[in-house]
């Protein structure tokens, strides 16, 4: 089994899947909670990666797990759209990734 797993939005999970990290795509707390509980049951799991949005949805559960000092280690990351509350446009993402600005032609 893979020692890593991610729970997050579709785009972020897809990116991690390309790197060989399996995960669960969720769009609400109701989808995230069972995925989180199932991940905690995996004895081979060492690092559980959560996007900020998922960590916000599961704040109480994540805090309780961290206070229990139990495996797996939980890491919270930004999703593909960046820090919560600051969404970036496609042009901004491309510029950050490759350093090319897309200009609108008139």
C-alpha positions as CSV (number, residue, x, y, z in Angstrom):
1,X,0.0,0.0,0.0
2,X,1.0,3.6,-0.6
3,X,2.1,5.4,2.6
4,X,0.6,8.7,1.2
5,X,-3.0,9.7,0.5
6,X,-4.8,12.9,-0.4
7,X,-8.3,14.1,0.2
8,X,-9.2,17.2,-1.8
9,X,-10.8,18.8,-4.8
10,X,-10.8,17.1,-8.2
11,X,-8.0,19.1,-9.8
12,X,-5.6,18.8,-6.8
13,X,-6.2,15.1,-6.5
14,X,-5.6,14.7,-10.2
15,X,-2.2,16.4,-9.9
16,X,-1.2,14.2,-7.0
17,X,-2.4,11.1,-8.9
18,X,0.1,11.9,-11.6
19,X,2.8,11.7,-8.9
20,X,1.5,8.3,-7.8
21,X,-0.4,9.5,-4.7
22,X,-3.9,8.0,-4.5
23,X,-6.7,10.0,-3.0
24,X,-10.4,10.8,-2.6
25,X,-12.1,13.6,-4.5
26,X,-14.6,15.4,-2.4
27,X,-16.9,18.4,-2.8
28,X,-18.5,18.7,0.6
29,X,-18.1,17.9,4.3
30,X,-20.6,15.0,3.8
31,X,-18.2,13.5,1.3
32,X,-15.0,14.4,3.1
33,X,-15.9,12.9,6.5
34,X,-16.2,9.3,5.5
35,X,-13.1,9.6,3.3
36,X,-11.2,10.9,6.3
37,X,-12.5,8.2,8.6
38,X,-11.6,5.5,6.1
39,X,-8.1,6.9,5.6
40,X,-7.5,6.8,9.4
41,X,-8.2,3.1,9.4
42,X,-5.4,2.3,7.0
43,X,-2.5,1.1,9.1
44,X,0.0,1.5,6.3
45,X,-0.8,5.2,5.8
46,X,2.0,7.5,7.0
47,X,1.0,10.9,5.6
48,X,-2.6,12.1,4.9
49,X,-2.7,15.2,2.8
50,X,-5.7,17.5,3.1
51,X,-6.4,20.6,1.1
52,X,-7.2,23.7,3.1
53,X,-10.9,23.5,2.2
54,X,-11.2,19.9,3.4
55,X,-9.2,20.7,6.6
56,X,-11.7,23.6,7.2
57,X,-14.7,21.2,6.7
58,X,-13.1,18.7,9.1
59,X,-11.6,21.1,11.6
60,X,-12.8,19.4,14.8
61,X,-11.9,15.9,13.5
62,X,-8.5,17.0,12.3
63,X,-7.7,18.8,15.6
64,X,-8.8,15.7,17.6
65,X,-6.6,13.4,15.5
66,X,-3.6,15.8,15.9
67,X,-4.1,16.0,19.7
68,X,-4.1,12.2,19.9
69,X,-0.6,12.2,18.4
70,X,-1.6,9.3,16.2
71,X,-0.6,8.1,12.7
72,X,-1.0,9.2,10.0
73,X,0.6,12.6,10.1
74,X,-1.8,15.1,8.6
75,X,-0.4,17.8,6.2
76,X,-2.6,20.6,5.0
77,X,-1.8,22.1,1.6
78,X,-3.2,24.8,-0.6
79,X,-5.4,23.5,-3.4
80,X,-4.7,24.2,-7.0
81,X,-6.5,27.5,-6.8
82,X,-4.2,28.8,-4.0
83,X,-4.8,30.0,-0.5
84,X,-8.4,29.9,0.7
85,X,-10.0,33.3,0.1
86,X,-7.7,34.3,-2.7
87,X,-8.6,32.6,-5.9
88,X,-6.3,33.2,-8.9
89,X,-7.2,33.3,-12.5
90,X,-6.0,30.9,-15.1
91,X,-3.6,33.6,-16.5
92,X,-2.1,34.0,-13.0
93,X,-1.6,30.3,-12.6
94,X,0.1,30.1,-16.0
95,X,2.4,33.0,-15.2
96,X,3.4,31.5,-11.9
97,X,4.1,28.1,-13.5
98,X,6.0,29.1,-16.6
99,X,6.6,32.9,-16.3
100,X,4.6,33.7,-19.5
101,X,1.9,36.4,-19.4
102,X,-1.1,36.0,-21.7
103,X,-2.1,39.2,-23.3
104,X,-5.5,39.9,-24.7
105,X,-5.4,40.9,-28.4
106,X,-7.6,43.8,-29.5
